Amino acid sequence: NLRYEVPCKPKKNIVFVKTHKCASSTVQNMLLRYAKSNNLTVVLPILSRTHYLSRLLPFNRKMIAGAPWGHMEYNVFCHHAIFNEEEISAVMPKDTVYVSILREPTRLFESLYEYSNMNEFYNMTLTDYAAATRDPTKYETLNKRAHGNMGRNQMLFDFGVKPALFENKTEIEKTIMKIDRKFDLIMIAEYFDQSLILLKDLMCWDFDDIVSLRINARDDRFKHSVAPDTAYLLRQWNAGDQILYNVFVEKLKRKIADYGLEKMKTEVQRLTEKRKFWYNTCISEEVDASHLTRYRVWSNKVLGFVLKQGIQNKTCEDLVRPEREFTNYMRQRQMMKALFTNEHKPEFPLPDFLN
């Protein structure tokens, strides 16, 4: 007897907890492109000058109260916010898929330290910072968060664990159990392509939906090797993040095994080819971000993409669109969409730039 697989239906409702320096901007770009192409509504910061939903306090629905699009049903939550399950669930549909991404903590901390200029905040190099973790009299200084939200155990902080509880193993274990219960997929930066394939399978999406270019990737000039003794001290200092990471990297490995190693290898190759296709179609070169005249990014420590001259392809433009610019674009789009509800449906179509 022949067996036929019933095609799955693409899912549209997703929460992505955007952790810092975990390749999360690349995933976010993918989600914003999907939202744009499928006319979905994104939970967005109201203020035009920010791309953060919440930076210092756990997300609260009041943070988006009064948005012109506030009466609409949200589909995508993918901007930086300190995770708050109850409040996020209150603004998202019941069938929402929950996803996030983690990264090996020592590599994450080194990247965060460089990218966020934490050496200026703590007035010490990364090596000196690591050495200072041996001295309990300096803990108060080391536990302060640069810019209010950057620092020790960054992933736990992004998931809503208060710094005062970083040494509380019970609290960390409770947080891990909550994440394990609520989230459908925790991606791992070191297994990025495999994670994307699992996301595609989970969401019933196509390869074009998960293709991406590396957004906010650091220029090699600003990458630094970490000495083994420094790495050891940072691993101990970020022990909470290490526990979190260890649990979910093992869980992801099991998901990959269940998916099938050969099948995964084939799918990753297809994704690689799709990525090469779009890169070759769109990109002229990668340059120091300070040399960009279009699609400027926040930091000159990262690389930016230059589109091929004369190319007019909206997918190409969206693939390289930085977070702040994409956020502002979606904000304008949703303001127009909110005005053109059924009660106030215009007699003319949306402007071309919003299509």
C-alpha positions as CSV (number, residue, x, y, z in Angstrom):
1,N,0.0,0.0,0.0
2,L,1.2,3.4,-0.9
3,R,1.5,5.9,2.0
4,Y,1.1,9.6,1.4
5,E,2.4,12.3,3.8
6,V,-0.1,15.0,4.5
7,P,1.6,18.4,3.7
8,C,2.1,20.4,6.8
9,K,0.7,23.9,7.0
10,P,3.2,26.8,7.5
11,K,3.1,28.3,10.9
12,K,3.0,32.1,11.3
13,N,3.0,32.7,15.1
14,I,6.5,32.7,16.7
15,V,8.3,34.1,19.7
16,F,12.1,34.4,19.3
17,V,13.9,35.4,22.5
18,K,16.7,37.4,21.1
19,T,19.8,36.6,23.2
20,H,22.8,38.9,22.9
21,K,25.8,37.9,20.7
22,C,24.4,34.5,19.8
23,A,23.9,35.0,16.0
24,S,20.4,36.2,17.1
25,S,20.4,39.3,14.7
26,T,20.8,36.9,11.8
27,V,17.8,34.9,13.0
28,Q,15.8,38.1,13.6
29,N,16.5,39.3,10.0
30,M,15.0,36.0,8.8
31,L,11.9,36.4,10.9
32,L,11.3,40.0,9.9
33,R,11.6,39.0,6.2
34,Y,9.1,36.3,6.8
35,A,6.8,38.7,8.5
36,K,7.1,41.2,5.7
37,S,6.5,38.7,2.9
38,N,3.5,37.2,4.6
39,N,2.0,40.5,5.8
40,L,2.3,39.5,9.5
41,T,2.2,41.8,12.5
42,V,5.3,42.1,14.7
43,V,5.5,43.2,18.3
44,L,7.6,46.4,17.9
45,P,9.0,49.1,20.2
46,I,6.8,52.1,19.9
47,L,9.7,54.7,20.1
48,S,11.3,55.2,16.7
49,R,14.8,55.6,18.2
50,T,15.0,52.1,19.6
51,H,15.1,48.5,18.5
52,Y,14.7,47.2,22.1
53,L,11.3,46.2,23.5
54,S,12.8,46.0,27.0
55,R,16.4,46.4,28.1
56,L,16.5,46.8,31.9
57,L,13.2,45.3,33.1
58,P,11.3,42.1,32.1
59,F,8.9,42.6,29.2
60,N,5.5,43.9,30.1
61,R,2.6,44.4,27.7
62,K,2.3,48.0,28.9
63,M,5.6,48.6,27.0
64,I,3.7,48.4,23.8
65,A,0.4,49.9,25.0
66,G,-0.9,52.6,22.7
67,A,0.8,51.4,19.6
68,P,-1.2,52.3,16.5
69,W,-1.3,48.6,15.6
70,G,-2.1,47.6,19.2
71,H,-5.6,46.4,18.2
72,M,-4.2,43.9,15.7
73,E,-3.3,40.3,16.4
74,Y,0.5,39.8,16.7
75,N,2.3,37.1,14.9
76,V,6.0,37.6,15.5
77,F,7.9,38.6,18.6
78,C,11.6,38.8,17.8
79,H,13.2,42.0,19.3
80,H,15.5,42.2,22.3
81,A,13.4,41.8,25.5
82,I,14.0,40.4,28.9
83,F,11.9,37.2,28.8
84,N,8.7,37.3,30.8
85,E,6.6,34.2,29.9
86,E,3.3,35.5,31.4
87,E,3.4,38.9,29.7
88,I,4.6,37.7,26.3
89,S,2.0,34.9,26.3
90,A,-0.6,37.6,27.0
91,V,0.1,39.4,23.7
92,M,0.7,36.3,21.5
93,P,-1.8,33.7,20.1
94,K,-2.1,30.4,21.9
95,D,-0.6,28.4,19.1
96,T,2.6,30.4,19.1
97,V,5.9,28.5,18.7
98,Y,8.7,29.5,21.1
99,V,12.3,29.6,20.0
100,S,15.6,31.0,21.2
101,I,19.4,30.5,20.6
102,L,22.3,30.0,22.9
103,R,26.1,30.2,22.4
104,E,29.1,28.8,24.2
105,P,29.4,31.2,27.2
106,T,33.1,32.0,27.0
107,R,33.0,32.9,23.3
108,L,29.8,34.9,24.0
109,F,31.4,36.9,26.8
110,E,34.5,37.7,24.8
111,S,32.3,38.9,21.9
112,L,30.1,40.9,24.2
113,Y,33.0,42.5,25.9
114,E,34.5,43.7,22.7
115,Y,31.3,44.6,20.8
116,S,29.8,46.6,23.7
117,N,33.1,48.3,24.7
118,M,32.9,46.8,28.2
119,N,36.6,47.5,28.7
120,E,35.7,51.2,29.0
121,F,32.9,50.5,31.5
122,Y,35.0,48.3,33.8
123,N,38.2,50.2,33.0
124,M,40.1,46.9,32.4
125,T,40.9,44.5,29.6
126,L,39.2,41.2,29.3
127,T,42.2,39.4,30.7
128,D,42.3,41.8,33.7
129,Y,38.5,41.3,34.2
130,A,38.9,37.6,34.3
131,A,41.8,37.8,36.8
132,A,39.7,40.0,39.0
133,T,37.1,37.3,39.4
134,R,39.6,35.6,41.8
135,D,39.2,38.5,44.2
136,P,35.8,38.5,46.1
137,T,36.3,42.2,47.1
138,K,35.9,43.1,43.4
139,Y,32.7,41.1,42.9
140,E,30.5,44.2,43.4
141,T,32.2,46.0,40.6
142,L,32.3,43.0,38.3
143,N,28.6,42.3,38.8
144,K,27.6,45.7,37.6
145,R,26.1,45.6,34.1
146,A,27.5,47.7,31.3
147,H,24.8,49.9,29.8
148,G,22.5,48.5,32.4
149,N,22.0,45.1,30.7
150,M,25.4,43.7,29.5
151,G,27.6,41.5,31.6
152,R,27.9,38.3,33.6
153,N,25.7,35.3,32.6
154,Q,24.2,37.3,29.8
155,M,21.9,34.5,28.5
156,L,20.4,33.9,32.0
157,F,19.9,37.6,32.3
158,D,18.1,37.7,28.9
159,F,15.9,34.9,30.1
160,G,14.9,36.9,33.1
161,V,17.1,35.7,35.9
162,K,18.1,38.5,38.3
163,P,21.8,39.0,38.9
164,A,21.3,38.5,42.6
165,L,20.3,34.9,41.9
166,F,23.2,34.0,39.6
167,E,24.8,31.9,42.5
168,N,21.5,30.2,43.3
169,K,21.7,26.8,41.7
170,T,18.0,26.0,42.5
171,E,16.9,29.2,40.7
172,I,19.0,28.3,37.6
173,E,17.6,24.8,37.5
174,K,14.1,26.1,37.8
175,T,14.7,28.5,35.0
176,I,16.1,25.7,32.8
177,M,13.0,23.6,33.5
178,K,10.7,26.5,32.6
179,I,12.6,27.0,29.3
180,D,12.5,23.3,28.6
181,R,8.7,23.3,29.2
182,K,7.8,26.4,27.2
183,F,10.2,26.4,24.3
184,D,9.8,24.3,21.2
185,L,13.4,24.7,20.0
186,I,16.5,26.1,21.6
187,M,19.0,26.7,18.7
188,I,22.7,26.6,19.3
189,A,25.1,29.0,17.5
190,E,27.8,26.4,17.2
191,Y,25.2,24.2,15.3
192,F,23.7,27.1,13.4
193,D,22.7,25.5,10.1
194,Q,21.4,22.3,11.8
195,S,19.4,24.5,14.1
196,L,17.9,26.3,11.1
197,I,16.9,23.0,9.5
198,L,15.1,22.0,12.7
199,L,13.4,25.4,12.7
200,K,12.3,24.9,9.1
201,D,10.9,21.5,9.9
202,L,9.2,22.9,13.0
203,M,7.6,25.8,11.2
204,C,6.9,24.0,7.9
205,W,8.8,26.7,6.1
206,D,10.9,26.7,2.9
207,F,14.6,27.1,2.4
208,D,14.1,30.7,1.2
209,D,12.4,31.4,4.5
210,I,15.5,30.3,6.5
211,V,18.3,31.5,4.2
212,S,20.4,34.2,5.8
213,L,23.6,36.2,5.6
214,R,25.6,36.9,8.8
215,I,24.2,40.1,10.3
216,N,26.5,41.9,12.8
217,A,29.4,39.5,12.2
218,R,32.6,41.0,13.7
219,D,35.4,42.1,11.6
220,D,38.5,39.9,12.1
221,R,40.4,42.9,13.4
222,F,38.3,43.0,16.5
223,K,38.4,39.2,17.2
224,H,40.8,38.2,20.0
225,S,42.0,34.8,21.1
226,V,41.4,34.1,24.8
227,A,44.3,32.5,26.7
228,P,43.3,29.1,28.4
229,D,43.7,30.4,31.9
230,T,41.5,33.5,31.0
231,A,38.9,31.2,29.4
232,Y,38.8,29.0,32.5
233,L,38.2,31.9,34.8
234,L,35.4,33.3,32.5
235,R,33.8,29.9,32.4
236,Q,33.7,29.7,36.2
237,W,32.4,33.3,36.4
238,N,29.7,32.5,33.9
239,A,28.9,29.2,35.4
240,G,25.1,29.8,35.3
241,D,25.3,30.3,31.5
242,Q,27.5,27.2,31.2
243,I,24.9,25.1,32.9
244,L,22.2,26.5,30.7
245,Y,24.2,25.9,27.6
246,N,25.3,22.4,28.5
247,V,21.7,21.3,29.0
248,F,20.4,22.6,25.7
249,V,23.4,21.7,23.5
250,E,22.9,18.1,24.5
251,K,19.2,18.4,23.8
252,L,19.9,19.8,20.4
253,K,22.3,17.0,19.6
254,R,19.5,14.5,20.4
255,K,17.1,16.4,18.1
256,I,19.6,16.2,15.3
257,A,20.1,12.5,15.9
258,D,16.3,11.9,15.9
259,Y,16.0,14.0,12.7
260,G,18.6,11.6,11.0
261,L,22.3,12.4,10.6
262,E,22.4,11.7,6.8
263,K,19.1,13.6,6.2
264,M,20.5,16.5,8.2
265,K,23.7,16.5,6.2
266,T,21.8,16.6,3.0
267,E,19.5,19.4,4.2
268,V,22.4,21.5,5.4
269,Q,24.1,21.2,2.0
270,R,20.9,22.4,0.4
271,L,20.8,25.3,2.7
272,T,24.4,26.1,2.0
273,E,23.7,26.1,-1.7
274,K,20.7,28.4,-1.3
275,R,22.8,30.8,0.8
276,K,25.5,30.8,-1.9
277,F,22.9,31.5,-4.5
278,W,21.6,34.6,-2.8
279,Y,25.1,35.8,-1.8
280,N,26.2,35.5,-5.4
281,T,23.0,37.1,-6.7
282,C,23.1,40.1,-4.3
283,I,26.5,40.8,-2.8
284,S,29.3,42.8,-4.4
285,E,31.6,42.7,-1.3
286,E,31.8,42.7,2.5
287,V,33.4,45.8,4.0
288,D,34.3,47.5,7.2
289,A,30.9,48.9,8.3
290,S,32.4,52.4,8.5
291,H,32.7,52.3,4.7
292,L,29.0,51.7,4.1
293,T,27.0,54.4,2.5
294,R,23.8,52.5,2.6
295,Y,22.3,50.1,5.2
296,R,24.7,51.5,7.9
297,V,25.0,49.3,11.0
298,W,25.4,50.5,14.6
299,S,29.0,49.4,15.2
300,N,32.1,49.8,13.0
301,K,33.4,46.6,14.6
302,V,31.2,44.5,12.3
303,L,31.1,43.8,8.6
304,G,28.5,45.1,6.3
305,F,27.4,44.1,2.8
306,V,27.5,46.1,-0.4
307,L,24.9,45.2,-2.9
308,K,25.8,44.7,-6.5
309,Q,25.5,47.9,-8.5
310,G,22.1,48.5,-10.0
311,I,20.5,45.5,-8.5
312,Q,16.8,46.0,-7.8
313,N,15.7,43.0,-5.7
314,K,13.7,43.4,-2.5
315,T,15.0,40.0,-1.2
316,C,18.6,41.2,-1.6
317,E,17.8,44.5,0.2
318,D,16.1,42.7,3.1
319,L,18.9,40.2,3.5
320,V,21.3,43.0,4.3
321,R,18.9,45.4,6.0
322,P,20.3,46.1,9.6
323,E,18.2,45.6,12.6
324,R,17.4,49.3,13.4
325,E,16.5,50.1,9.8
326,F,14.4,46.9,9.4
327,T,12.6,47.8,12.6
328,N,11.9,51.3,11.5
329,Y,10.7,49.9,8.1
330,M,8.3,47.5,9.8
331,R,7.1,50.2,12.2
332,Q,6.1,52.5,9.2
333,R,4.5,49.6,7.5
334,Q,2.4,48.6,10.5
335,M,1.4,52.2,11.1
336,M,0.0,52.3,7.6
337,K,-1.5,48.9,8.0
338,A,-3.2,50.0,11.2
339,L,-4.8,53.0,9.5
340,F,-6.1,50.8,6.7
341,T,-8.2,48.4,8.8
342,N,-11.5,47.2,7.7
343,E,-13.3,50.1,9.4
344,H,-11.1,52.6,7.5
345,K,-10.3,50.7,4.4
346,P,-8.9,53.1,1.7
347,E,-9.9,53.2,-1.9
348,F,-6.3,53.0,-2.9
349,P,-3.6,50.3,-2.4
350,L,-0.7,50.4,0.0
351,P,2.2,52.6,-1.3
352,D,4.6,50.5,-3.3
353,F,7.4,50.9,-0.8
354,L,5.3,49.1,1.8
355,N,4.4,46.2,-0.4
